[in-house]
């Protein structure tokens, strides 16, 4: 977690951009991303140079050549502001490529990293502003992987507190809950088909480092971790830049981020992944010709929330599992497509959990009530009971301010999930309980918790109408006035008040 001096330095960078005309939070993060990446490239080159000097050998796979020294961070950071700006905007005979164009094409025009920066643009800088932010970023200690990751997560958090792009950010504590429930293991291949800023993939990476530390000493695992374990699909090139940098700064060297329309024909993934974690877009509708026929085969629908569930079933291996956020309308929608998707999950796959979340979880961007579905792809059924949990608090107020509060069900959700055998003993009046698949089928595959929850109503005994009107004597012998007497007393008090005013 970012605190103290480092937090103040990042806030200073943010404020510097804002005070110099960068009013959109997303554009600030983009520009900081480019500069951090250039700093990282220079640091990697420096490590290669030290290793070569130590072994008295040529530099292995250098990032910068001898004639590209001016565009290295360690060089241009010492230039005066005007010359620094020229390094980013102008070429010369001795400098045939600008620092920014070098960053966009590092590794070659067709390299994976260069694809993340395909649409990157550099602009809006004065010489003063560029020099100022370069010096501020240079003052950040980013040698530690955890610090680099926390730094970037802190900046991404600003998307939530300011700016329209916060809608792409799933609350970090909700992501953590889902990852802790799914418990990624070292053999997993993990995908988010709606990656955004790559928050789910980053949280899965953090879980592995915390719970499988020994694996990071094994060469085979490191290769799997850096190259094959994490895959993100994202159509927006701007979001790809942010997501790629988020993963890189968290220590994943070659994240598999692909710019594809997940629901379209260009997504070729089929039975590839053992774990999917996602918060796909919802409340949107696509034309049928924008969606792969394979995705439409489960239910012919234009609703993205249903299409993504169908997509996940296609992308998962048999035995693969998923945790996905959906709008609660999916749980009880009455049209054929909604019923078909629910029936598929319950009857043909293994639906394990439905966690209903309060409507304020995604405020201030939307008040839509959401839920988390947890399921395993079996293609042969297997749902015996479905576990329902009624989340009432997530640790924050449920208004637009989302201030931190004490009430929080998340630790209870995780604890109950991991002690599922005890859940069979719970009554339908409890906050969580199990429902047999036969009952769900009888209710047309309805997955709304309110369909199965039992509410105990406290009996309230009211006085008889005559006693309410005329009054009564209570058990202790005291006179209890009725409506007539109260009205009469009010009239007398009003007359007394009028007499005082004469």
N, C-alpha and C positions, 0 to 999 in steps of 0.2 A: 504494500500500500504506500502511495506517495504521501509524504508528510513533510513538514518543516521547510528547510531551506530549498530542497529540490522542488517541492510544490510551488513555492514562491517564485522560483526561477521560471517554471513552466507558465505560471500565470502572467509573469512579466512578458514572456514571448507572445502570449495570446493578446495581451493588452497592447503591445507594440504594433501588432498587425491591425488590430481594431482601430487604433488611433491614427493609423496611416491609410485608411480607406478600405480595408478588407472587412466588410460587414457581415459576410456569410460564413458561419462557423465551418462549414464543409470545405470552403476554399482555403481557409487558414490551415486546416489539417492536411489538405493536399500539398500546400507549399512547404509546410514543415516536413512532411513525408519526403519530398524530393531532397531537401537539404540533409535530413538525417541519413538518407540513403547514400548521398555523396560522402558524408563523413564516414559512414561504415565502409564504403569501398576503399577509402584512403587508409583506414585502420587495417583492413585485410591486406592491402598492399604492403603496409609497414611490417606486418607480421611475416609476410613472405620474404621481405628483404632481410629481416633479422635472422630468419632461418637459413637463408642462403649464405649470409655472412658467417654464421656459426659453423656451417658445414663446408664453407669455402667452395660453394657450387653456384651455378647460374640460378636465377630466380625461376621457380617452377610455375608455369602458367601465370605470368604477370598480368595484373589488371591494367596497369598503366605502362606505356612504353617510355623510353627516355625523352622523346620529344613531346610528351603529354604532361610534363611536370607542372606547367602553369595551371592546369585544370584540376590539380589535386587539392583537396581541402587544406592540407597542411601548408600548401604554398599560397593559395589565393586568400586565405584568411588573414594573411599579413599584408596584403595589398591595401593601398588607399582606396576609399569607397568608389571613386570613379573607375579605377582600373579593375576593381573586383566586378563591377557591373558589366564592363566590357568582356570579361572572361566568360560571362554567362550569355552575352547577347551578340558578340561580334567575333568573327574569325580573322586571322592574320596569316601571313605566310608561315610564321613559326608556330601558329596555333590554328591548324586547319579545322578544328572542331571545337565548339563551345562546351563548357562544363555541363550545361543542361542537355545538349544533344548527345554528349557522351553517355550521360546517365540513361537517356531513353533507349540507347542502343547497346548498352553494355552486354558483352557476350555475343554480339552479332545481331543483325536486324531480325532474324527469325528465332532468336533464343527465347526461352520461356520467360525470363525476367523482363526482357524488352517488351514482351506482349502486355505486361501489366501496365506499362507506361506509354502504350500506343497513342492514347489521346491526351497525354500530359501536355500542359501548356505552361509557359513561364511568362508572367506579366504582372503589371501593376506595381513594380518595384521602382523606387527611386534609389540612387546610390546610397543615400543615408539609410533607408530602410533595410536594404540587403545587408549592408555592413553591420547594422545593429543586430539583426536576427542571427547572422552568422556568428557574431561574437557571443551572443547569448546561448546559442546551441553549443558552441564550442566549450562553454563553461559547464555544460551538463556532463556529469560522470556517467557514461553509458557502457563501461567496460563489463559490468556485471549483467548477465542475461536477465535475471529477475528484475533488476532496476530498469533495464530497457523496456521490458514487457509492461511493467507497472506504469512507466512513463507514458507509453502509448495508450494504454487503457484509460489513464486519467484524461488524456486529451480526447479520446473517443467519448468519454463520459460527458464532455461538454456538448456533444451533439444532442444529448438527452435534455440538457438544461437550456439549450438555446439553439434555435434553428430547425427548419423543416426536416432535415435529414435524420433527426433523432428517431423518426418513425422506423428507421431501419434497425434500430438498436433494441434487441431483446434485453430486458433488465438482467444485469449480471447475476443477481442472486437467484433468479429463476433458472438461468442456464446452469448455474452450479448445482441446484437441486436436481435437475434432470440428469446431469452427468453423474452425480453421486448415486442416483438410482440405477443408472445403467452400468456403472463400474467398468469402464473401458479396460481391456487387458492388452498385454504386449502383442498378441497375435491379431488384434482387430485391424480391419481396414475400415476407416471411418469417413463418412461423407455427410456434407450438408448441401443439398441441392438448391438451396436458396441462401448462399453463404453470407451475403452482405459484408459486414466488417469482420467476418470469420470468428465471431465470438464463441460459437459452439466448439469449433475446432481448437481454438486456443485453450478453452477450459478443459477439453479432453486431454490436451498436452500437459496442462498443469496437473491434472489428476494422475497421469502416468508418472510424472516426475515425483509426485508426493507419495505414491503408493507402490511404485515398482522401480525404486532407485537403483537396485542392483542390475537391472536390465540395461542401463545406460553405460555399463562397463563392457557390454558384449558387442562385438563388431557387427554381427549379423543383424542385431536389433537396431543399432544406430543407422545402418543402411536402410532398413525397413522404415524406421521412424522418419528419416529425412526425405525419403523418395516415394514411398508407397502408402504409408499409413493414413495420410490425410488428403482428402479430395474435396474441393469446393467448386460448385457451379454457380456462376453469377453472370448475368447478361449485361449489367451496367459496368462499363469500363472504369468509371470513376470509383465505384465501390471495389472493383478488383484491385486497384492501386492501394486502397486503404487496407483491404483484407490481406493482401500479399505482404505489405510492410508489417502488419500486426503479427503475422505468422513468423516472418523472418526475424523480427526483434524478439520473439519468444523462443528462438533457437531452432526453428525448422528451416533447414538450409534451402530445400527445393520444394516448396509447397505446390501441390498439384491444383492450381486454381485455373479453371477453364471458362472462357467466355462463350457460353452457349445458352440457348433458350432451353431450360431444363425440360419443359413440357413439349418441345418441338422434336422434329425428326433428327436434328443435329446432335441430340443427346443419345449416344449409342450404348450407354451403360445398361447392362442387363445381368442380374444376379452376380454383381461384382463386390458388394460390400457386406460386412458382418454387423455394422452398426450405423444407423442414420440418426442424426440429431438435427432438428430443424424447427424454425418458425417461419413457414412459407407465407407468402402474401395471401391475404384473403379479402373478401368484399370486392373482388375484381371479377370480371367476366371476359373470357376470350372467345373469339370466333373459332368454330370447329377446325377451320383450315390452318389455324395456328398451333394445333395440338396434334401430337403423334397419334396415329390410329391405335397403337398399342396401349396408350394411356386411356383412350376413350373406350377401350374394350370392356372395362369394368362397369362404367356408367357413362352414358352419353350426356355430358353436362358441360356448361360453360363456366361453372363456378370453380375458381382456382383452388379453394380449400379442399374440394373433393378430388380434383385432378392430381394434386400433389400426393394425396394418400395412395391413389392408384399408381402414380409414378414410383413411390417408395417401395411398394410391393413388387414392382418390376425390377428395381435396382438392387434389392436385398437378395443375398444368397438364401437358400433354404436353411433355416436355423438362425438367420440374421434377425436382429431386433431393432426396434425403433422407438424413439420418444419424440413426439411432435406436438406442437401447439396448434390448436384449431379454435375457431370461433364456436361458442356453445351451440349455435344453430345446427351444427353438424350432428349433435347428439340427439336431436329430436325432430329435425326437419321432416316433413311428411311426404314430400314428393318422391317419385320413384328412384331418382339418382341418390338422394340421401339414404333412403332405406337400403338400396343395393350396396352402397359402400359399407354401411354398418353391418349388414348381413354378411358380407364378405369377411370382415374383420372377426366377427363372432363365430360364424359357422365354418369358414374355410381356413381361417388362420387362428392364432391364439391371442385373443385380446386379454391383456392382463390387468390393466388399470385405467381408470378414468378419474382424473383429478380436476375437479371444478374449481376455477380460480375466481376471485371477486372481480367485479367490473372495473375497478380502479387500477388494476395492475399495469395497464399500458397508458394511463393518463400521464401527461396532458394531451397526448396525441389522439387517443380514442378511448371511449368508455365502453367499448364492446366487451361483453363477458367472454372469457376464453377458458379453455381446458387443456390439459395434457393427456394425450393418449399414449399408452405404452403397449406395444404388441410385438409378437414374434411371427415371422413368416414360416409357415409349415406346409402350406398347400394341402393340408390333410386335416384341418381342424385342430382340436386340442383345448379349446376354451371350456374349462369346467365351471369356474366361477370368475366373475369380474369384480375386481376390488374398486370400490368407490370411496373417494375422500372429498369432503366438503371443506375446502380451504376458505377460511374466513378472514385471515390476516396474513400478510407477507412481510411484516416488519416495517411497513411504511403506511402513512396515511393514504386513504383511497381517493383523495381529491387531487386537484391539479398540482398542488405544491409537493406532494409525495415526501413529506418530512419523515424522518426515522422515528419509529415508535417501538414500544416494548412488545406489543402483541405480535407473535410470529409463529405460524404453524409449520414452517418448513422443516425444522429439526424433528418435529413429531411425524411429519409425513415420511421422512427418510427412515426414522426408527421403526415405524409401523410396517413400512414396505419391506424392511429387512427382517422382520419377525412375522411373516405372513401367516404362519401356523396359528398364531394367537388371534388373528383377525376373524377366524371362524366362530369365535366365542362372542363376538360383539353383536349387540342388538341393532336393529334398524334405526333406533333413536340416537345412536352414537354418531360421532363425526366421521367415522369410516366403518365400512362393513362390506361383506361379500354377498353377491347376488348370483344364484345359479343360472346357467345358460338357458335352461328351460323356461325360466320366468322371463328372461329377456326376449326370448322367441315369442312367448305369448303376448308380449307388449310390442310386437312389430319391430323388434330390434331397437327399441328406444333406449338410449344410454344417458338420459337425463337423470341426475341423482334424485331430483324431486319426485320422479316416478316411483322410486323404491324406498325413499326415506320415510320413516314414520315420525310424525310430530305429536308429542304429548301436549295436549291442551290442558291448562290449569283451570279447574272449574271455578267460576266466579258466581257467588250467590248475591243477588240483588234484593233489596227490600221490596215488599209488595207495593204496587202503585198507590194504594190508599195511604200507606205510611210515608211514601216519598212526598205526597201532596200535603198531608195533614200533620205529619210528624209522628214520633213514637217515643216510647220509653225504653232505654237500653237495658241490658242485663243487670246493670248496677243501679238501676232506678233513676238514672239521669234523663231529663227531657231532651230529646233530639228534635230540633225544629224542622218543619216541613217547608215545602216551597211557598205555601200561603203565608206562613209566619215570616219567612225570610223576605218576601216581597213587601209585606206590611211594615217590617222594620226598616227596609230600605226607603219606603215612602216617608216614614217618620223622620229618618235621618236627612232626607232631601228637604223636607219642609223646615227642619231646624236650620239647615244651611242657608236656605232662602231668607229666613227671618234675620239671620246674622248680616246678610248683605243689604238689608233695607235701612 
